[in-house]
Amino acid sequence: MASHQPTQPEPEDRWPACDQQPPGTSIRPLRHGDLPALLAHLDHHREHDQDEDLLAAQGGRRSAVGGPVVAVRVRASVGRPGASAHAEYRRRRATDWAAWSRGLPWRVAAALAAGVAAGLLAAQVTPRLDGLLAVAVAAGLGWRLRFRPSPDTLAWRRGTAGERRTARLLAPLERRGWAILHDLAIPDSAANIDHLVIGPGGVLVVDSKQYRGRLQVDRDGMLWHGRHLLVSALRKVLWQADQADEVLGVADIQVAVVVAAHGAAVPWGVRQADGVTIVPARRLPDLLQALPPILGPERVAWLADRARLRFHPAA
């Protein structure tokens, strides 16, 4: 989902530049001598046999001084998938419940009155069935008058479920040298980033979308969901990637954008529209692993540590 409750803006010095960091912080470029300490910080619970499995899977190497494996499993520690969307769903549901509760007395009275009227009418036609018919009418009206969240509120719940499914699909990539952060606040904005993925294939913003039916791309390359043109939604995701690029503040890294679509068929499996890659969510891990490697393990670890420092959970 694209937004959550507004948060207080962070102070300017919350997003320091590289040359403003005091000595000893973890965002300076790494040397081989720094790797043992970084690995211990990132994953001090990892067993030795897990290191060996990851090294074999990634073709990693050991340092010249016999230090730890360079190809590391990078774990994220910022944000929980779908947290801000779930918070918005709960807020909206509470609002719907309050509105429904205010009208509850007259709803009950209407159901009872309808039941009594049906019973009286049935008594004139079929005396033996008057009681049963009255109960049935009252039960039917009660069911119709039950509490139901609004469609907009339910959309936030579906969005929460979509983000969590995307997170489960991405989780195995952490064993292959990728770092995955979820539900990140964008500074000075009410918007959030669903997933920030950093790995051998680069840095990507992944946005989870929950659709029904089928997506269509017209002959002009425009993406449609039914009768709704998705230009605005795609531009919001592109803006999120621009903000992630600005927060990370690394000149030689360009943040790419991927939309993981749940619940809708994507024409031809993977599509490009307005600079955004749209992929069925189940194919997202394969797409990321198929990207040509442009970042080494040390660079991935450094960028992941930088992201942890500069981003904060949206909820």
N, C-alpha and C positions, 0 to 999 in steps of 0.2 A: 504494500500500500504506500501511498505517496505522502501521507501527512500524519501528524499526531498532535497532541496538545502542545501549545507554545511553551517553550522553555526559556529561562532567563538567559540572555546573551552572556557568553563567557568574556572575561576581561581580555584586553588586547594581548597581554603577555601570556595568555594561555596557549597561543599558537606561535611559539618562538621559531625564529629562523635558525638554520644550522649554525651560522657563525655567532649566534648569540647564546649558544648552550655553554654552560660551565663545564670545565674539564671533568671527565669521568662519566658523562652521560653516554647513552647507548645509541645515539643517532649519528655519530661520526662514522666515516668509512672504516670497515673492518680490516684487520690484518690477520694473518694466520695465528699469531700469538694471542689474539683476542677470542678466537673461536671456543676454546675450552670453557671460558667463563660464560659466554653467551649460551652455549648448549646447556650448561648446567642450569642457567636461569630459565631457559625456555621449557626444558623437559627434564627436571631432575628426578622424576619417577620412572623414566624409561629404563627398561632392562637391557642388558647387553645383547641378548639374542634379537630383540626388536631392531637394534642398530644394524646388526648384520643382515637381517631380512631387507631393511630399507636400502642398505648399500647395494645389495644384489639387484634389487628392483630398479634402482635409479642409475646404476652404473657409477656410483659415487666413488670417492677416493679418500685416503687418509692423508693427513698433513705430513710434511717432510720429516717432522720430528716424532712421528709415531703418535700424534694426537688423535682426537676423536674424529668421527666421520664428518666430512664436509657436507655431504648430502643428508640433511637433517629433516626430521619431522617437525614442522613449524605449527604450533598450536595457537589459536586465537583466544583472547580472553576478554573481548569487549562486546557487550550487547548479547541479548537473547533473541532468537528468531521470532518475529511476530509480536514482540512485547508491546510496542507502541500501538499496533493495530488492535491487539486484544484489549489494551487499556481504553482505547476509543470505543470499541464495541461495548465494554462494560458501562462506560459513561452514557452512551446513547441508550443502552437497554434500561438503565436506571431512569433516564428521562421518560422513555416510553412507559415504563411501569408506573411512574408517578402520575402520568396523564391518564392511564387506564384505571388506576385506583380511584382517582377523583370521580370517575363516572360509574364506579362499581355499584353503589346503592340503587341507582335507577336501572342499571342493567339487571340486577336481581329482581327488582320489582316488576320490570317488563317481562322477564321470563316466568315469574309466578302468575302474573295476570294472564299471560297467554295460555299457560297451562290450565288455569281455572276456566277460561273461556272455552278452550277445547273440550274440557271435561263436561261443561254444561251443554255444549252442542252435541257431544257424543251421547249424552244421557237422553236427549230427545230422539236420536236416531237409533242408537243401539245401546240400551241401558247397561248391558253386561260388560261393555268395553269402555265405559266412561272413565273409570279410574286408570286403567292401563294407558288409554290414549292421552290423558292429562299428563301422566308421568313421562310418556314418550315425547310429547311436545315440549315440556319443560326441559328435559334432558337435551333435546336437539337445540333449543334456543341457548341453553347454557354452553353447549359446545361451540356454537357460533360466536358467542360473546366472550370466549376464553381469551386470556392474554396472549397476544402475538406481537413480537417485535416488528418494527417497520421494515420494509424491504431495504432501506438504506442501512439500517442497523445490522441486518443479516448479511449485507455485503461486506461489512467490516469483519464479521466472524468468518466468512469464507476467505477473505484476504488473509486473516491470521492463519487459517489452516493451510493456505497455499504457501505462505512463507515458511512454515514449519516443514512442509513436505520438501520444499527446495533445500532447506538446511540439511535434511536427512539425505538427500541425493548428493549434496556436496561433501558431506562428512568424510566419505572414504578417500577423498583427494588429500586430506591431511596426512595420510600415510605415504603420499607420493610427493611430498615436498611443497604442498600448497598451504597457505594460511588463509583462513576464512573468518571474517568478522561480520556480525549481524546487527541490524537495526541501529544504525549509527546516526547521531544527530548532526545536522548540517548547521554550522555556526550562524547565528543571527537569522535563523529561519525556523519556521514551524515544520519544515519538510524533513524527511529522513531518507537514508539509504538502506534498502532492504538487506543487501549482501555486498560486501567488498571482498573480492577474491584476488589474492596475490600469489603468483606461482611462476613456474618456468615459462609459461605462455604469456606473461605480462600481468598488468593490473587491470581488473575489470569491475565495473558496477553491474550487478545482476539484480534485476527488478522482477519480482514475482507478480504475475497477473492471473486472476481467476476469471475465466470466460466460460460461456456456454455456447454450444453450437460450433460454428466454423469461422475461422478468419479468412478473409479474402484480400488479395492484392490486385488492384485494377491495372489497366494497361499503362497508366502513368506512374506505377510503382507506389501508389497510396494504399495503406492498410486500412481495411474495414472490418468491423465486427457487426454483422447484420447490416443495419442502416446507419451505424455510427462510425464516422471517420475518426481514426485514432491518432491523428496528427498531433493534437494537443497532448495526449498521454505520452507519446514518444518524445516530444520536445521536453517534457518535464524530466524524463529519464536522462536525456542528453544534458540538461541543466545540472542534474545531480552529479553526473560524471565530471562536468566542468568544476563543480564545487569540490569534489573529491581531489581533482587534480590540484586545485588551488591550496587545499588544506595540506596535502602531502608536500607540495612545494618542491618537487624534483623536476628540473627542466627537461631532462632527457627521457622522461616517462610520460606516455600518453595513455590516459585511462579510456579503455574501450567500454562499450555498452552492450549488454545482452538482456533481452526480455525472455524469461522462462514462463511459457504459457501453460497453465493448467486447465484441463477440462474442455479444451477446444482443439480441433484439428488445425495444423499449420500447413498451408499449401506447400507441396514439395519438401516437406520436412523441416527445412531451414530457409528463412527468407531474410532479405535485407530491405529495410524501408527507412528512408530519412536518416541514414547513417546508423541505424540500430539493427542488430541481429536478433531476429525472433526465432525461437527454437522451442519445440515441445519440451516440457520440463524434464521428461524422462531421458531425453537425449543430451541434456546439458553436460553431465560429466564427460561423455565421449567427445563432445565438441571442445571442451577445455583441454582435455588431454591430447587432442589432435592438433592444437595450436603449435606452430613452430617455436622451439625454445629460444627465448631472447634474454632470459635472466638466469644467472647462475645461482647455486644454492646460497652463497654468501649474500648476494644482492637481495634475494627473496627474504632472507632472515632480517636483513637490515631494514628493508621496506616494511616488513610486518611489525618490527619493533617501533618504527617511526609512526605507523598507523595507530598502534596502541597508545602512543604518547599523545597524539594530536586529535584523535577522535574520542567521543564519549557516547555512552548508551543513550538512545533516544527516549527510553522510558526507564 
